[in-house]
Amino acid sequence: MTAPTLIAVTWVTPVAGAILGASILAPLVALWFLKLRRRKRVVSSTLLWTRSLADLRANTPFQRIRFSWLLILQILAVLAIAFALAQPEAEGLGSTGGRHVLMIDRSASMNALETVDADGKPLDPPQTRLALAKTAAKARVRELLGGGWFSKGASDVMIVSFGLRAEIKAPFTDSIGALETAIDGIAPTDEVTKLAEALELARAFTSNLNLNDARGEENLAAAGPLPTLELYSDGRIADLGTFALREGEGIVYHKVGATSSNTAIASMSADRPPDSPDKIQVFASLLNPEPIEKRVTLQLAVNGTVRVVTPDPIVIPAAKVADGEYVAGRSQAVFRPIEQASNAAIEVAIVEDDALRDDDAAIAVVPPARDLSVLLVGDGGFLLRTLLSGLPAERFGTMTLGEYDALVEAGGAIGWDVVVFDAVAPKKLPGGLYLFFGAAPPIEGITAFGTHQGVYPRVVRDEHPLFRSASLDELSVSKMTAVQPDKRFQVVAESPEGPMVLTLDRNDMHLVYVTFDPLDSNWPFQRSFVNFVANAIEHLGRAGDSVIGRSLAPGEAISMRFPQGSSDGEIRLPDGSTQKVAIDADGNASWGPVGLAGLYRLSAKVPGADEREERLVAANIADPLEARLDPRDSLDLGTKTVQGVSVGASGRGALWPWILGLGLLIVVLEWWYYQRQVRL
Amino acid sequence: MSAPRELNKLDDLLDSRLMAKLDSVDVISRKIFSGKMQGERRSRRRGQSVEFADFRPYVHGDDLRFVDWNIFGRLDRLFLKMFLEEEDLSLIIAIDSSASMRVGNPDTFDYARRVAMALAYVGLVNQHRVSLVSFAGDTVERASNLRGRRKAAEVAQWLLRRKPEGGSGFEQAMRLVGTSRQGRGVMVVLSDFLFPEGFEKGLAMVAGRGFDLFAMQILAPQVVDPSREGGITGDLLLVDSETGTETEVTVTPELLKIYKSRLDRLCGALRAYCARRDIVHMVVETSTPVETLMLEYLRRRGLLR
């Protein structure tokens, strides 16, 4: 006979259990005392009493429940204790049990300065919303893991910060120090707010679902209850409504911030007018997210030097709600063209102070005034050579396909702004600006699978710059390359058989592809062909400017190409600090993602040059939603609406101690009422 | 609440003032009974009183003194003149001496003894034959055939010796009374009629056996309405005075309502039972003064005149 096995028992919440036990024992003991306190009384006969009691006990429940405050109080007490046993936890206040994912918004709007806290007390000095969120998150971590009567030692907490992209700052752990360090490490950004990726990231870490396992669903079920998601944000989330909470998934929305004072520069453009390339024309669009009219003064700076200040304030109308839709007030500002032949970083800024400074300025990098250089690669087609040589270009050259391939293979600098392929396709295509006719470019995302005969355009995006004064109505093509592009390509003209004109815009490459050789069509006999080619060169040239000095949105990465053999890459951030940037053998340099809006200067040592070559990249807040600072009171997540709780608002997540207290109070009340009633 | 005063002497049971008032009161019987000896009460029998009853033809052997000679003169036939016989009345007073009577303020048993004394006195002064029966549990004690005012002290002593204890024994006592051959008459039962075994069998022993029966249900005010001062309130352990049975009671308005309803049903059942058997049922609260009871209430109910 084997000895009985001893089972080790672990008490998870011994104190809470003791409280519960006492809460049930106390009323029991009280009732027992009540029972002992019955006074003896001799009566002539208990005959009537026993029959009356029998009536009361036996007959009453089967007839109707008679109203009795004692009964009501007892039911309330039992319900309260039962609720307490179920350990309810308020979503609005957050729970204390189980696992928690703290998701902290680090988008642009979280850089808004708050002067008062959630309780209306002044903050001195003012703090950003991100700082408030971090403070609240750290307090929450201590609340969850710091012990105390109602905390659970088994809680694990994960920290996720999110803007355009989400990032796990700390995986599930119960180390308060690690979590606080992770929270402190969340840096402010000027990114837009997208929550979906953060949710996916949190879900990926919180379910043990193995998709390769045939019993995946069982594994998911075995993973236990889903963790509580706790969101620290102002609720201005760009992709709200594109996702929904899953079954059993709970989210707590800690609302951060209270201020709404803000004006922003929604967008700006700086271009050289075609007729005066030495000048720069600057436009700015201003945005007012508040429901009151604003007046702002703008200043325009070129390479850090203020050149223009608007003499009169610019009026931005108030935001309004039209047909249930919120519409921010907008106003346009146009500056007189300024003389600036060399490249320049143009900054337009709002002079007046507001809660969010990051969106009060926008920067555009304008390349120096110059014409493009164009290279024609092909077997000496007369038509395109004649046409391109007639365009206003800095220089024009031709090259055979073999020469081009050899040059690319050797890794030499191409040295041309736009390369036009006349019905030929190179073996390899480095980053750059390209116009292809006929043959498909050798890049990922497009597949040629034969030819189509006798096609004509059916759908043409006439508003596209390529078709400015270049109508394809009369076009008839005898033979066209059949291609299957992926989503990265944009089809701007297509026939019933397939795409006819496509564009591709990548960080390092911009490309226009005409899927047929003009000689296989009647296009050369039409004026639209000349206009199309000129438009394409100009379009690619503008894109080339942006490749060099285009504006990025925070969250995106900077990708530059320096001449082959460049080295000692370095980037100077808007705050003046510098960081090293690696440059590969082909001269490609990447850095990012860009966190804050501002001007980034990427430089490298170029072979054969004494000075470092510098490229400018401007990063501007891209989403007008970030300018709207008034925090959302609630979040609509699919079918569920989550009410926000201001950070700093007092209150503990677990409700059961309070409900238990209420139950005990009701028991006391019931006892008092009973005593009062029996004293007739 | 003051403790009930102990009854020790005749004056405690029946004071001289009430005694004087009761001298002019007599017991009425709805029935005419045969007595045992000549008395002051009209009898069913024809006898020698001065009150004419009837005529009948003369038969051989009749007393010639009762022949109506005037009729003989007119009709030439002999008719015998008949007179009502006046005999004594038997008054039986049955008093419940069970422990259940020792409750209330005033004490139910003391009240019952006072009423018994007053009734007995009325009977004695009117030359009726008064019998007293005390029943409790298995014990039935009797004081029979008392007659004349001078027996009042004896009745009082007998009543003062009675102590309320034990169960009711109602059925047994009534069987004894009903089967005795001491003569029919007016019978008054003084009890609370709260018998665990019920009152039906006991009353059935005497109902329909020639008694002019009065069931006087004596209840303390605290029994009628337990919510009165000194009554049943609060969280109590009730002890049955007869059986010792304990009952836990939490007195609530709802329970009191049911209790009163139960009491009404019990009294109603007793009343209905008595009505079917030509028994006069009376409910008397011990708060009613004995004088009021004797001189007003019992007169209205036809027991006294």
Boltz contact constraints between the chains, C-beta under 6 A:
constraints:
  - contact:
      token1: [A, 38]
      token2: [B, 235]
      max_distance: 6.0
  - contact:
      token1: [A, 38]
      token2: [B, 236]
      max_distance: 6.0
  - contact:
      token1: [A, 38]
      token2: [B, 237]
      max_distance: 6.0
  - contact:
      token1: [A, 39]
      token2: [B, 236]
      max_distance: 6.0
  - contact:
      token1: [A, 40]
      token2: [B, 237]
      max_distance: 6.0
  - contact:
      token1: [A, 41]
      token2: [B, 236]
      max_distance: 6.0
  - contact:
      token1: [A, 41]
      token2: [B, 238]
      max_distance: 6.0
  - contact:
      token1: [A, 42]
      token2: [B, 239]
      max_distance: 6.0
  - contact:
      token1: [A, 42]
      token2: [B, 241]
      max_distance: 6.0
  - contact:
      token1: [A, 43]
      token2: [B, 238]
      max_distance: 6.0
  - contact:
      token1: [A, 44]
      token2: [B, 100]
      max_distance: 6.0
  - contact:
      token1: [A, 44]
      token2: [B, 103]
      max_distance: 6.0
  - contact:
      token1: [A, 44]
      token2: [B, 194]
      max_distance: 6.0
  - contact:
      token1: [A, 44]
      token2: [B, 241]
      max_distance: 6.0
  - contact:
      token1: [A, 45]
      token2: [B, 100]
      max_distance: 6.0
  - contact:
      token1: [A, 45]
      token2: [B, 194]
      max_distance: 6.0
  - contact:
      token1: [A, 45]
      token2: [B, 240]
      max_distance: 6.0
  - contact:
      token1: [A, 46]
      token2: [B, 238]
      max_distance: 6.0
  - contact:
      token1: [A, 46]
      token2: [B, 240]
      max_distance: 6.0
  - contact:
      token1: [A, 46]
      token2: [B, 245]
      max_distance: 6.0
  - contact:
      token1: [A, 46]
      token2: [B, 247]
      max_distance: 6.0
  - contact:
      token1: [A, 47]
      token2: [B, 194]
      max_distance: 6.0
  - contact:
      token1: [A, 47]
      token2: [B, 196]
      max_distance: 6.0
  - contact:
      token1: [A, 48]
      token2: [B, 259]
      max_distance: 6.0
  - contact:
      token1: [A, 48]
      token2: [B, 262]
      max_distance: 6.0
  - contact:
      token1: [A, 48]
      token2: [B, 263]
      max_distance: 6.0
  - contact:
      token1: [A, 49]
      token2: [B, 238]
      max_distance: 6.0
  - contact:
      token1: [A, 49]
      token2: [B, 247]
      max_distance: 6.0
  - contact:
      token1: [A, 49]
      token2: [B, 249]
      max_distance: 6.0
  - contact:
      token1: [A, 50]
      token2: [B, 247]
      max_distance: 6.0
  - contact:
      token1: [A, 51]
      token2: [B, 262]
      max_distance: 6.0
  - contact:
      token1: [A, 52]
      token2: [B, 255]
      max_distance: 6.0
  - contact:
      token1: [A, 52]
      token2: [B, 258]
      max_distance: 6.0
  - contact:
      token1: [A, 52]
      token2: [B, 259]
      max_distance: 6.0
  - contact:
      token1: [A, 52]
      token2: [B, 262]
      max_distance: 6.0
  - contact:
      token1: [A, 55]
      token2: [B, 258]
      max_distance: 6.0
  - contact:
      token1: [A, 56]
      token2: [B, 255]
      max_distance: 6.0
  - contact:
      token1: [A, 56]
      token2: [B, 258]
      max_distance: 6.0
  - contact:
      token1: [A, 678]
      token2: [B, 234]
      max_distance: 6.0
  - contact:
      token1: [A, 678]
      token2: [B, 235]
      max_distance: 6.0
  - contact:
      token1: [A, 680]
      token2: [B, 227]
      max_distance: 6.0
  - contact:
      token1: [A, 680]
      token2: [B, 233]
      max_distance: 6.0
